[in-house]
Amino acid sequence: MKFETVIGLEVHVELATASKMFCGCSTSFGAAANSQVCPICLGMPGVLPVVNQEAVQLALKTAVAFHCQIAAVCRFARKSYFYPDLPKNYQISQYEEPLATGGWLEISGQRIRIRRIHLEEDAGKLIHPEQDQTYSLIDFNRTGIPLMEIVTEPDLRSPEAAVEFLQRLRQNLRYLRVSDCSMEEGSLRCDANISVRREGQPGLGVKVEVKNLNSFKSVRKALLFEASRQTRLLIEGKPFRQETRLWNENLGITESMRGKEQAHDYRYFPEPDLVPLRFEAGVTASLKTEVVELPQARRERLIKDYGLSSYEAEVLTAEKEVADYFEEAVRYYPQPRMVANWIMGDLAGLLREKKCAINQQPVTAEMLGELARMVHDGKITMTAAKDVLRETFNTGKHPALVVQERNLVQIDDASAVKTVVDQVIAENPKAWADFLAGTDKAIGFLIGQVMRKTRGRANPRKVEELIRGYRHGK
């Protein structure tokens, strides 16, 4: 008997605004506990919320990018429930009248439908001191931070597909600059609704919600476990209920948290302190001008316009800043494959080593283009170029200046190269004898010695020609 997994996601995205959803408090991450609060986000009696216009615009831009239908009118609602870090005992959210509906995002050739996009405010954060488990602390800094919730239809059929969707979604949102989507800082979180049914069975199985998954690894592991758990219960004929479960990372299991709430449990009703939002008929058309070229379209264009492979285009478009850097560097040195190799190879290695982003380091696109051109023109060797790149990365000096200061211009004088080759042969009689005896790999050692003596300035092709010429009596 075969079973099928059905997954829908509820993704909570912290929007990149300077202030909170309904007040002017800062949204910056890492501030001292309870230092970014006011009577509004603390839910004091008599206060009145005011909608953050920037948050609305960012959500609208997302809706347009994902092909959604924007509502002519949308309204905020009160979602009532008690939780220690929810100071008002209700959350201002949207229910019956969301900001946008419909839409889709493509993964692996499949369109994953988006049911709705709506705005709401975040809750605070509970802190559990390790030294004393008898009490908890509350940091209200996060309370009121603007969230955009993106809810998919149950179109995903595996944990791997769910992870791919989240990765593509994160990439698109970062391109749009609506959120930094830092899962480490909690600005991208996910609840997953998962059910298992017999293959071919109409309708859905018993739905279980897995809450607050904050890494791609956790999403995959939690959904794999839950799919296996539900399948086992179905095979054994054991009943199980619709519920909310939490992922226990340490034990690698999901654990029951509570019975799954229905809409009536939250006692939704229109927020009386906020007027409805009305959008003019031309809002979609005007927002389309703000939507940048998204990753999938850019990948296709890089393959078509620059002759890149699918893999190269995938790597270069993973972050918008990297794709921008690549295209700018190609303007200075119009050899796309060579530029791609520099970015994906040596420059990427330096970025990993220093743990910084491509727009946070001193090697400009013009500098990289100039460095690649010097190699192409034979001014410096590839070995020297790698050293120049590292020094430019560490000091910010222009590559041309580094080449000049370190006297790295390639040696073109054939007699000068011949003198060094003769010296290396004389100093390494065994390697030379091995080479003459037919051990061809010995030539690599000899070439390396010449390059070391010339500090990488000799042309390795010319060095090899000289050495082979000696063997053939030239």
C-alpha positions as a printed NumPy array, in Angstrom:
array([[  0.   ,   0.   ,   0.   ],
       [  1.414,   3.363,  -1.052],
       [  0.951,   6.635,   0.768],
       [  1.234,  10.255,  -0.35 ],
       [  2.414,  13.213,   1.711],
       [  0.572,  16.528,   1.329],
       [  2.155,  19.727,   2.654],
       [  1.093,  23.355,   2.834],
       [  3.195,  26.106,   4.372],
       [  2.493,  29.226,   6.407],
       [  5.578,  31.425,   6.114],
       [  6.074,  34.393,   8.436],
       [  8.35 ,  37.066,   7.001],
       [  9.64 ,  39.985,   9.086],
       [  9.462,  43.029,   6.826],
       [ 12.446,  45.332,   6.348],
       [ 10.983,  48.445,   7.928],
       [ 12.717,  50.803,  10.34 ],
       [  9.715,  50.955,  12.669],
       [  7.042,  48.578,  13.921],
       [  3.682,  47.779,  12.364],
       [  1.54 ,  50.132,  14.425],
       [  3.967,  52.414,  16.27 ],
       [  7.278,  54.217,  15.8  ],
       [  9.496,  51.869,  17.845],
       [ 12.675,  50.583,  16.211],
       [ 12.831,  47.111,  14.661],
       [ 16.638,  46.753,  14.869],
       [ 17.838,  43.337,  16.   ],
       [ 19.96 ,  42.681,  19.071],
       [ 19.031,  45.666,  21.27 ],
       [ 18.849,  45.318,  25.053],
       [ 15.703,  43.557,  26.244],
       [ 12.61 ,  45.777,  26.431],
       [ 14.491,  48.845,  25.185],
       [ 12.428,  49.23 ,  21.987],
       [  8.899,  49.423,  23.341],
       [  6.189,  52.031,  23.899],
       [  2.621,  52.127,  25.256],
       [  1.233,  51.087,  21.837],
       [  3.244,  47.906,  21.308],
       [  2.904,  47.099,  25.028],
       [ -0.883,  47.226,  24.674],
       [ -1.534,  49.908,  27.286],
       [ -5.169,  51.047,  27.748],
       [ -6.34 ,  53.916,  25.562],
       [ -3.582,  53.78 ,  22.934],
       [ -4.334,  53.889,  19.202],
       [ -2.373,  52.039,  16.52 ],
       [ -1.361,  53.64 ,  13.194],
       [ -0.602,  51.5  ,  10.13 ],
       [  3.002,  51.483,   8.867],
       [  2.729,  52.565,   5.218],
       [  6.103,  51.085,   4.279],
       [  5.031,  47.646,   5.526],
       [  1.911,  47.8  ,   3.359],
       [  3.958,  48.797,   0.307],
       [  6.438,  45.962,   0.827],
       [  3.615,  43.424,   1.103],
       [  1.978,  44.851,  -2.03 ],
       [  5.264,  44.584,  -3.946],
       [  5.529,  40.923,  -2.888],
       [  1.966,  40.246,  -3.999],
       [  2.652,  41.724,  -7.433],
       [  5.899,  39.752,  -7.817],
       [  4.082,  36.494,  -7.016],
       [  1.211,  37.167,  -9.45 ],
       [ -1.407,  37.651,  -6.704],
       [ -4.734,  39.441,  -6.934],
       [ -4.589,  42.532,  -4.735],
       [ -7.781,  43.292,  -2.835],
       [ -9.564,  46.562,  -3.607],
       [-10.253,  46.799,   0.149],
       [ -8.66 ,  44.905,   3.016],
       [ -9.247,  45.141,   6.748],
       [ -7.354,  44.31 ,   9.922],
       [ -8.916,  42.044,  12.536],
       [ -8.339,  41.112,  16.155],
       [ -7.197,  37.546,  16.666],
       [ -7.806,  36.813,  20.327],
       [ -5.727,  34.35 ,  22.298],
       [ -3.759,  34.379,  25.524],
       [ -0.019,  33.937,  25.517],
       [  2.472,  35.481,  27.968],
       [  4.372,  37.46 ,  25.291],
       [  1.226,  38.864,  23.675],
       [  0.549,  41.913,  25.867],
       [ -2.89 ,  42.858,  24.468],
       [ -4.145,  39.241,  24.639],
       [ -4.974,  39.64 ,  20.959],
       [ -2.95 ,  40.034,  17.784],
       [ -3.79 ,  42.538,  15.068],
       [ -3.875,  40.449,  11.917],
       [ -6.054,  39.95 ,   8.818],
       [ -8.579,  37.181,   8.346],
       [-11.578,  37.42 ,   6.018],
       [-10.181,  40.363,   4.055],
       [ -6.471,  39.717,   3.374],
       [ -4.29 ,  42.052,   1.366],
       [ -3.878,  39.615,  -1.557],
       [ -5.028,  36.183,  -2.726],
       [ -4.058,  33.723,  -5.438],
       [ -0.665,  33.78 ,  -7.086],
       [  2.142,  31.255,  -7.42 ],
       [  5.88 ,  30.577,  -7.182],
       [  7.562,  28.052,  -9.461],
       [  9.924,  25.332,  -8.244],
       [ 11.384,  22.613, -10.483],
       [  8.879,  23.407, -13.212],
       [  5.864,  23.193, -10.878],
       [  3.743,  26.143,  -9.814],
       [  3.08 ,  26.135,  -6.081],
       [ -0.093,  28.125,  -5.545],
       [ -0.253,  30.892,  -2.963],
       [ -3.588,  31.048,  -1.178],
       [ -3.158,  34.419,   0.515],
       [ -0.754,  37.111,   1.681],
       [ -1.677,  39.184,   4.692],
       [ -0.154,  41.539,   7.254],
       [  0.013,  41.173,  11.016],
       [  2.16 ,  42.05 ,  14.029],
       [  4.633,  39.777,  15.759],
       [  4.503,  38.682,  19.388],
       [  7.327,  39.053,  21.921],
       [  9.897,  36.477,  22.938],
       [ 10.004,  34.247,  26.006],
       [ 13.416,  33.722,  27.578],
       [ 13.964,  30.666,  29.79 ],
       [ 17.008,  31.089,  32.091],
       [ 19.116,  27.94 ,  32.096],
       [ 20.125,  28.347,  35.728],
       [ 16.538,  28.372,  37.013],
       [ 13.675,  26.65 ,  35.171],
       [ 11.012,  27.841,  37.636],
       [ 10.325,  31.097,  35.791],
       [ 10.575,  32.766,  32.386],
       [ 11.404,  36.288,  31.233],
       [  9.743,  38.248,  28.432],
       [ 11.438,  40.529,  25.909],
       [  8.817,  42.711,  24.206],
       [ 11.217,  44.244,  21.646],
       [  9.827,  41.961,  18.932],
       [  6.239,  42.757,  19.831],
       [  4.582,  44.708,  17.03 ],
       [  7.26 ,  44.085,  14.389],
       [  5.537,  43.902,  10.983],
       [  5.033,  40.406,   9.621],
       [  3.87 ,  39.302,   6.212],
       [  2.318,  35.843,   6.214],
       [  2.41 ,  33.866,   2.965],
       [  0.101,  30.829,   2.948],
       [  0.394,  28.201,   0.225],
       [ -2.157,  25.727,  -1.049],
       [ -1.393,  22.082,  -0.141],
       [  0.56 ,  21.568,  -3.369],
       [  3.846,  20.246,  -1.96 ],
       [  4.351,  16.489,  -1.981],
       [  7.594,  15.945,  -0.073],
       [  9.764,  17.537,   2.622],
       [ 12.415,  18.163,  -0.043],
       [  9.906,  20.116,  -2.152],
       [  8.922,  22.158,   0.917],
       [ 12.558,  23.067,   1.521],
       [ 13.075,  23.981,  -2.139],
       [  9.992,  26.215,  -2.031],
       [ 11.287,  27.991,   1.072],
       [ 14.725,  28.468,  -0.468],
       [ 13.254,  29.927,  -3.656],
       [ 10.863,  32.094,  -1.654],
       [ 13.706,  33.432,   0.501],
       [ 15.794,  34.162,  -2.579],
       [ 12.943,  36.074,  -4.232],
       [ 12.139,  38.088,  -1.105],
       [ 15.797,  39.087,  -0.742],
       [ 15.889,  40.173,  -4.385],
       [ 12.795,  42.303,  -3.754],
       [ 14.445,  43.727,  -0.6  ],
       [ 11.278,  43.27 ,   1.411],
       [ 13.137,  41.308,   4.119],
       [ 16.641,  40.131,   4.963],
       [ 15.054,  36.7  ,   5.602],
       [ 17.656,  35.905,   8.259],
       [ 16.477,  32.636,   9.78 ],
       [ 19.124,  32.969,  12.495],
       [ 17.51 ,  36.23 ,  13.64 ],
       [ 13.953,  34.933,  13.279],
       [ 12.949,  37.111,  10.334],
       [ 11.861,  34.053,   8.337],
       [  9.888,  31.394,  10.166],
       [  7.636,  28.635,   8.965],
       [  4.678,  26.582,  10.177],
       [  3.993,  23.471,   8.105],
       [  0.659,  21.703,   7.699],
       [  1.218,  18.074,   6.792],
       [ -1.073,  15.111,   6.207],
       [ -0.668,  11.631,   4.748],
       [ -3.236,   9.833,   2.629],
       [ -3.414,   6.603,   0.682],
       [ -2.276,   7.139,  -2.884],
       [ -5.295,   8.008,  -5.041],
       [ -7.477,   8.793,  -2.014],
       [ -9.674,  11.872,  -2.573],
       [ -9.473,  14.732,  -0.094],
       [ -6.819,  15.213,   2.558],
       [ -5.767,  13.131,   5.489],
       [ -5.716,  14.261,   9.126],
       [ -3.814,  17.541,   9.139],
       [ -1.088,  18.21 ,  11.687],
       [  0.57 ,  21.609,  12.075],
       [  4.273,  21.682,  12.963],
       [  5.101,  25.06 ,  14.493],
       [  7.968,  27.543,  14.362],
       [ 10.494,  25.855,  12.112],
       [ 13.398,  28.271,  11.749],
       [ 15.902,  26.546,   9.475],
       [ 15.783,  24.593,   6.231],
       [ 17.359,  21.658,   8.018],
       [ 14.647,  21.695,  10.704],
       [ 11.879,  21.885,   8.096],
       [ 13.193,  18.842,   6.245],
       [ 13.862,  16.738,   9.352],
       [ 10.572,  17.634,  11.066],
       [  8.475,  16.874,   7.984],
       [ 10.306,  13.614,   7.302],
       [  9.645,  12.518,  10.877],
       [  6.012,  13.592,  10.832],
       [  5.294,  11.928,   7.477],
       [  6.829,   8.703,   8.806],
       [  4.857,   8.95 ,  12.073],
       [  1.525,   9.462,  10.335],
       [  2.219,   6.703,   7.792],
       [  3.006,   4.257,  10.584],
       [ -0.228,   5.118,  12.411],
       [ -2.248,   4.628,   9.221],
       [ -0.644,   1.242,   8.545],
       [ -1.329,   0.154,  12.128],
       [ -4.915,   1.417,  11.903],
       [ -4.482,   3.683,  14.896],
       [ -6.523,   6.901,  14.99 ],
       [ -4.857,  10.27 ,  15.506],
       [ -6.229,  13.764,  15.807],
       [ -5.756,  17.096,  14.127],
       [ -3.316,  18.94 ,  16.363],
       [ -0.394,  21.332,  16.64 ],
       [  3.006,  19.789,  17.315],
       [  6.454,  21.214,  18.054],
       [  9.752,  20.026,  16.597],
       [ 12.216,  18.845,  19.254],
       [ 15.602,  19.35 ,  17.6  ],
       [ 17.518,  17.531,  20.334],
       [ 15.393,  14.37 ,  20.202],
       [ 14.658,  14.56 ,  16.473],
       [ 10.896,  14.138,  16.983],
       [  7.7  ,  16.171,  16.913],
       [  5.827,  16.501,  20.199],
       [  2.184,  17.298,  20.831],
       [  1.607,  20.923,  21.85 ],
       [ -2.161,  21.39 ,  21.738],
       [ -5.278,  20.541,  19.787],
       [ -5.436,  22.467,  16.523],
       [ -7.491,  25.642,  16.852],
       [-10.232,  26.512,  14.402],
       [-11.009,  30.058,  13.254],
       [-13.854,  30.411,  15.751],
       [-11.436,  29.701,  18.614],
       [ -9.703,  33.007,  17.884],
       [-12.956,  35.041,  17.96 ],
       [-11.951,  37.191,  14.969],
       [-13.691,  40.52 ,  14.595],
       [-12.779,  43.722,  12.69 ],
       [-10.158,  45.864,  14.432],
       [-12.21 ,  48.92 ,  15.561],
       [ -9.198,  51.25 ,  15.883],
       [ -8.042,  50.888,  12.256],
       [ -9.874,  51.955,   9.117],
       [ -9.951,  49.618,   6.091],
       [ -7.182,  49.973,   3.512],
       [ -8.388,  50.887,   0.01 ],
       [ -6.127,  50.528,  -3.022],
       [ -6.559,  52.49 ,  -6.213],
       [ -7.179,  50.612,  -9.437],
       [ -3.712,  51.434, -10.817],
       [ -1.739,  50.262,  -7.766],
       [ -0.731,  46.963,  -9.41 ],
       [  0.567,  48.65 , -12.549],
       [  2.6  ,  51.195, -10.581],
       [  4.117,  48.512,  -8.34 ],
       [  5.251,  46.417, -11.31 ],
       [  7.839,  49.095, -12.044],
       [  9.34 ,  48.481,  -8.573],
       [  9.65 ,  44.701,  -9.013],
       [ 13.192,  43.858, -10.068],
       [ 14.154,  40.99 , -12.351],
       [ 13.682,  37.934, -10.148],
       [ 16.131,  34.994,  -9.861],
       [ 14.505,  32.574, -12.302],
       [ 14.233,  35.162, -15.076],
       [ 17.766,  36.332, -14.394],
       [ 19.155,  32.796, -14.543],
       [ 17.533,  32.263, -17.925],
       [ 18.883,  35.585, -19.208],
       [ 22.455,  34.914, -18.012],
       [ 22.435,  31.574, -19.824],
       [ 21.058,  33.156, -22.999],
       [ 23.055,  36.408, -23.054],
       [ 26.384,  35.281, -21.591],
       [ 26.579,  31.627, -22.583],
       [ 26.824,  30.432, -18.976],
       [ 25.979,  26.887, -17.914],
       [ 22.893,  26.233, -15.783],
       [ 25.158,  25.598, -12.794],
       [ 27.083,  28.848, -13.258],
       [ 23.873,  30.845, -13.621],
       [ 22.411,  29.177, -10.528],
       [ 25.443,  30.041,  -8.392],
       [ 25.761,  33.618,  -9.643],
       [ 22.072,  34.437,  -9.125],
       [ 21.825,  32.931,  -5.635],
       [ 22.271,  36.458,  -4.239],
       [ 21.27 ,  39.591,  -6.123],
       [ 24.485,  41.375,  -5.127],
       [ 26.601,  38.617,  -6.685],
       [ 24.625,  38.708,  -9.95 ],
       [ 24.931,  42.513, -10.048],
       [ 28.69 ,  42.263,  -9.421],
       [ 29.1  ,  39.711, -12.214],
       [ 27.293,  41.796, -14.803],
       [ 29.232,  44.915, -13.853],
       [ 32.566,  43.065, -14.05 ],
       [ 31.675,  41.766, -17.513],
       [ 31.261,  45.35 , -18.682],
       [ 34.925,  45.959, -17.792],
       [ 36.156,  42.637, -19.164],
       [ 33.711,  41.08 , -21.678],
       [ 34.686,  37.444, -21.144],
       [ 31.734,  36.113, -19.066],
       [ 33.048,  32.602, -18.438],
       [ 36.402,  33.915, -17.222],
       [ 34.705,  36.467, -14.94 ],
       [ 32.354,  33.779, -13.615],
       [ 35.311,  31.528, -12.808],
       [ 37.048,  34.303, -10.845],
       [ 33.907,  35.104,  -8.841],
       [ 32.912,  31.494,  -8.146],
       [ 36.486,  30.408,  -7.422],
       [ 39.139,  32.623,  -5.888],
       [ 36.896,  35.528,  -4.855],
       [ 34.303,  33.209,  -3.33 ],
       [ 37.064,  31.509,  -1.351],
       [ 38.229,  34.836,   0.072],
       [ 34.655,  35.793,   0.963],
       [ 34.188,  32.521,   2.844],
       [ 37.533,  32.961,   4.572],
       [ 36.677,  36.468,   5.801],
       [ 32.965,  35.653,   6.299],
       [ 31.757,  38.699,   4.409],
       [ 29.356,  39.428,   1.545],
       [ 30.474,  40.465,  -1.908],
       [ 29.278,  44.036,  -1.345],
       [ 31.238,  44.281,   1.913],
       [ 34.726,  43.771,   0.465],
       [ 37.094,  46.153,  -1.373],
       [ 37.575,  44.325,  -4.695],
       [ 35.277,  46.277,  -6.988],
       [ 33.9  ,  44.814, -10.208],
       [ 36.194,  47.153, -12.126],
       [ 39.223,  45.827, -10.203],
       [ 38.299,  42.204, -10.912],
       [ 37.751,  42.996, -14.592],
       [ 41.148,  44.701, -14.794],
       [ 42.846,  41.76 , -13.084],
       [ 41.283,  39.275, -15.507],
       [ 42.331,  41.48 , -18.439],
       [ 45.966,  41.57 , -17.264],
       [ 46.027,  37.766, -17.247],
       [ 44.382,  37.59 , -20.665],
       [ 46.839,  40.1  , -22.147],
       [ 49.815,  38.171, -20.77 ],
       [ 50.879,  41.002, -18.499],
       [ 50.871,  38.758, -15.424],
       [ 50.599,  35.009, -14.9  ],
       [ 47.587,  33.319, -13.355],
       [ 49.697,  32.436, -10.312],
       [ 50.642,  36.082,  -9.807],
       [ 47.025,  37.148, -10.387],
       [ 45.822,  34.984,  -7.527],
       [ 48.338,  36.655,  -5.201],
       [ 47.32 ,  40.088,  -6.48 ],
       [ 43.651,  39.331,  -5.814],
       [ 44.38 ,  38.351,  -2.236],
       [ 46.427,  41.497,  -1.594],
       [ 43.755,  43.695,  -3.165],
       [ 41.131,  41.937,  -1.047],
       [ 43.155,  42.501,   2.139],
       [ 44.348,  46.058,   1.455],
       [ 41.98 ,  47.61 ,  -1.072],
       [ 44.886,  48.527,  -3.358],
       [ 44.119,  48.518,  -7.073],
       [ 45.514,  45.395,  -8.824],
       [ 47.587,  47.493, -11.229],
       [ 49.289,  49.186,  -8.26 ],
       [ 49.997,  45.838,  -6.584],
       [ 51.543,  44.501,  -9.807],
       [ 53.731,  47.599, -10.072],
       [ 54.815,  47.629,  -6.41 ],
       [ 55.696,  43.924,  -6.374],
       [ 57.239,  43.88 ,  -9.852],
       [ 54.978,  41.05 , -10.991],
       [ 54.908,  41.849, -14.7  ],
       [ 55.418,  38.614, -16.617],
       [ 58.937,  37.944, -17.916],
       [ 58.78 ,  37.932, -21.73 ],
       [ 62.516,  37.873, -22.327],
       [ 63.186,  34.356, -23.654],
       [ 66.875,  34.477, -22.696],
       [ 66.008,  35.434, -19.114],
       [ 63.594,  32.519, -18.827],
       [ 66.17 ,  30.172, -20.4  ],
       [ 68.755,  31.194, -17.813],
       [ 66.413,  30.215, -14.954],
       [ 65.428,  26.939, -16.673],
       [ 69.11 ,  25.993, -17.07 ],
       [ 69.698,  26.784, -13.411],
       [ 66.754,  24.636, -12.267],
       [ 67.882,  21.694, -14.422],
       [ 71.378,  21.926, -12.974],
       [ 70.041,  22.041,  -9.41 ],
       [ 67.662,  19.102,  -9.848],
       [ 69.551,  16.347, -11.716],
       [ 67.267,  13.526, -10.507],
       [ 64.076,  15.217, -11.712],
       [ 65.773,  16.001, -15.024],
       [ 66.969,  12.391, -15.371],
       [ 63.457,  11.107, -14.599],
       [ 62.012,  13.409, -17.226],
       [ 64.577,  12.286, -19.842],
       [ 63.758,   8.662, -18.953],
       [ 60.135,   9.252, -19.861],
       [ 58.623,  10.121, -16.46 ],
       [ 56.553,  12.949, -17.832],
       [ 55.156,  14.068, -14.472],
       [ 58.657,  15.238, -13.482],
       [ 58.191,  18.209, -15.755],
       [ 55.579,  19.575, -13.39 ],
       [ 58.14 ,  19.705, -10.606],
       [ 60.672,  21.453, -12.843],
       [ 58.154,  24.031, -14.029],
       [ 57.176,  24.658, -10.405],
       [ 60.783,  25.337,  -9.478],
       [ 61.132,  27.85 , -12.314],
       [ 57.941,  29.603, -11.26 ],
       [ 59.19 ,  29.737,  -7.661],
       [ 62.483,  31.286,  -8.671],
       [ 60.764,  33.876, -10.861],
       [ 58.092,  34.574,  -8.19 ],
       [ 55.412,  33.456, -10.611],
       [ 56.488,  35.888, -13.337],
       [ 57.624,  33.38 , -15.965],
       [ 55.131,  32.25 , -18.563],
       [ 54.552,  28.574, -17.653],
       [ 53.781,  27.649, -21.276],
       [ 57.12 ,  29.059, -22.425],
       [ 58.887,  27.281, -19.578],
       [ 57.356,  23.947, -20.599],
       [ 58.273,  24.532, -24.257],
       [ 61.908,  25.174, -23.288],
       [ 62.172,  22.071, -21.104],
       [ 60.558,  19.803, -23.714],
       [ 62.746,  21.385, -26.368],
       [ 65.829,  20.393, -24.397],
       [ 64.665,  16.761, -24.302],
       [ 64.288,  16.751, -28.07 ],
       [ 67.633,  18.446, -28.6  ],
       [ 66.218,  21.804, -29.71 ]])
